[in-house]
């Protein structure tokens, strides 16, 4: 009997080993979507999502790479507003 360990991705979202051969990670892959979802949930205080993500990226180097990339993009977005939009917060005048 195969059991699902907490460190495993959700059933059906396992990373396909063929992706290692095929080239770089591609957005829209179910396991990446799940990892990004966990990141968003963790950012908004979901401790179960944070724990699941922490366990996952501790054992999967590909997941860790994607996680780090998502955090980098998040930090860039927080650092400056998108072009043409005002900065958040009170505006003078």
C-alpha positions, 0 to 999 in steps of 0.5 A: 500500500502506497501512502502519501507523506506530508513531504510529497506533493498533492496526489496527481501533482508529482513532478514528472522526472522527464521534465528534468531531461526536457529542459527548464521548468515551465509555468503552468505545470501542475506541481508549480501551480500547487507550489505557488498556491502554497506560497500565496497561502503561506504569505497570507498566514496559512500555517498549514500551507507554510509547513507543507511548503517548507517540508516540500522544498526541503527535499525537492531541489526543483521545488526549492528553485521555483520557490526562491524564484517566486520569492524574488519576483515577489520582492521585486514587485514590492520594491516598486509599483508597476509602470503607470500606477501610483505608489501605495499609501497616502498621496500628497495633495 
